[in-house]
Amino acid sequence: MRRRSLGTRGVGIGAGHYGRVIRLPAFFVPLLALLALAAPPAATAETGDILVQAGHEGRPASCAVHHVKACNLGTGANGAREREWTAQVADEATRVLRDRGYAVLRRPADYEGSDTVRAAVFLHFDGATPCASGASVGFPETTSRAFVDAWEGRYRPWFPYRFVGENFTENEHKYYGFRLVDAPEKMLIEFGEMSCPVQFAWMQPRLRAMGDELAAFLMERVER
């Protein structure tokens, strides 16, 4: 993880019980139709049990569509890209959770709407000066200590390299994705550092296992 535009709401002219009807000239009709086609899609929102976002997935194509100014494409190493790895982990966690009956909202980096779930996780891999970083977590003040401790208690003994801490950077602590979802538990997870050769070699064959670990953690913390 190297460190959106809202949809428009249509307002009918002359609509409303008490409104005075304004009749537009005929030439305005096709003009309004063109403007409606050019407008961004209306914001959508969904409700579920768990939200899983794959960091940087869909970029750079999604940036212009969603008016993202800082189009961060994520890190990479040895021909692999962070946005490919996060998608693999997110897809595996989503598969396991849905098989167990959970309603999972699977999100890319950029999307419209404000979802409502019981827990939301945002997946990343770090990139830094080689081997200067490792695994970490980020979360807002509203996330419970128990939720954070449960993940660290599961992942830290399994991951054999450095754990650099909590809210390691301001970007982790105030991750933009936290604003896109209404959930009591929100956490950004950095699984490790792609730019560190030994961490890369350990993580690459274990992406699916990471998804399984994430799903197991979420099933412990979120009841169906």
N, C-alpha and C positions, 0 to 999 in steps of 0.2 A: 504494500500500500504506500506508494510514494505520495510522500508528502512533499426552480423549475417553473415553469410557467403554469399558472393556474388556468384551467379551462374557463371559457367565457360562459356566462349564463345569459341565455336569450331573454330579452324583455320585449314582450309584444307591444307594438305601438297601438295605443287605443285600448289596450287590455285593462281589465280591472272593472269591478262593478260600478265604481263611481267615476271612472275616467271618461273624459270627453273624447269621442272618436275623432281621429285625424285621418282624413283621406288623402293619401299621397298621389302625386301625379303618376300616370301610367309608366313613365320611363324609369321610376324608382324601383319597380318590381323586379326586373331582371338584375338591376344593380345590387339589391339586397340579397338576391339569390346567390350571386357571385361572392358577396362578402361572407355569406354563411358557409359556403364551400371552403373559403380560404381560412376560416377561423380554426383555431386549435380545437381538438376534441374536448368534449365536456369532461370534467374531472369525475372519476369514478371512485368508489370506495367499497371494500368488501369486509366481511366479518368472518373470522375463523378462530381456530385454536392457536396456531403458531404461524409466524411469518419467518421465512428464510430468504435472505437476500444474498446473492452472489456478487461480491464487490467487483466493480468495473465491467461486469458482463453487459454486452450490447454496445459498448463504446468502441470506436468513436461515432458510429452511425446514430446513436440515440441522443447525442449531445445537442445537435442542431434542432432536432424535433422537439426537445424539451427545454430549449433555450438555456442549456448549461454553459456557463462562461468558462469555468475552470474544468476543462474536459480531461481529467486525470485518467490516463489509460492504465495505470498500475505498473507494477514492476515486472521483471522477467529475467530469465537466465537460461543458458544452454538451449536456446531455441524454444523454451516453454514460456508461456505468458500467465501472469497472475489471473487474468480474467478467464482463462481456460481452466485453471486449477480450482478456482472458487466455484465455478459452475459444476465441476465434477463432484465436489464435496456436497454442494447444495442439492444436486439431483439425487445423490445417494441417500442423504438424510431425509429428503422429501419422500422418496420411494418407501423407505422403511416406516416413516411416520404414517403415511397414507395407508399402507398395508395393515397398520395397527388401528386404523379407524379415525385418525386425527384429520381435521380439516386444516390443510396447510396452504398458505398463500405463498407461492414461490415467485419471488420478485428479482428482476435484473437491477442494474445500477440506477437507471432512470425510469421513472414512471409517474403517472398522474394519480391523484387520489390520496386519501388518508384512511388507511385500514384500521380495523379494530380487532385485536387479538389478545391472548393472555400472555404470550411471550414472543419476543422478536429477537432474532440473531442475524448479525451482519458479518459476512465471512471475508477474510482477507489473508494475504501472505505479505510479509514485510520485505522491504528492499532497502539496503543501506550500504555503507562501507563494509566490504565483506567481513562477515562474522562479528559485526559490531552490535547486532541486535539478535532477536530470537522471537519467542512467543510472548504474547501480552494480551490484555483485555482492556476495553474501554466501555464506560457506561455512565449514564447520567445519575444525578443524586436520587432520583426516584426508584432506581433499581435496588432490590433488597440485597443485603449482605449475604443472605443465605443462598441466593441465586448465583452470585459471583463465586462464593466459596465452593459451591457444589461443582461448578465447572472446573475450577482450579484443582480441586481435590481429585477429579477424574483425569484431567489432562496432564497435569504437571508430572505425576509419576510415570506416565506413559511416554511423554516426549523427553528424549534423553539429552536435550541441549538446553540452552539458557532460557530462563523465563525472566523477561526484563521488567515486568511490573504491571501496575494498573494505571489506566489513564496516562500512559507513558508519554503521550504528546497531547497538545490541545486539540488536534484533529480527532484523536480517539475519544477524548472526553466530551467533545461537542460535535460528534459525527452528524452530518446532515441527515442521514437516514432516520435518526431518532425522531426528527420532526414530522416524518411522513407516516407515523403509526401511533395509534393510541393503545398503549400496553403498559401494564404495571411493571413488567420485566423487559428490559432492553439491554442488549450487550453486543459490542463489536468484538470479534475474535480474530486475533492474528495467530495463525497456526504455527508460524515459524518464519525464518528468513530465507527466501529463495536465493539471495545473492551470496549466501555462505555455502561453499561447496559440500561440506559434510552434512549440513542440514538439508540441502537440496537432495542429495543422494538418499538420505533416510526418508524424506517425505514423498518423493516422486512415486514409489511403488505403494504408498499407504494412503492415497487420496480417498479411495473407497472406504478404507478402515476409519479414516477421520470422520467421514459421513456417518458411519455406524456408531462411533463414539458420541458424536453430536446428537444423533437420534436417541441413543440410550439415555444421555443426560436429560434431554428435553422430556422424555417419557417419565423420568423420575420426578421432574418438577411440575409438570402440567398433567393433571388428570383429565381423562376424556369425559 
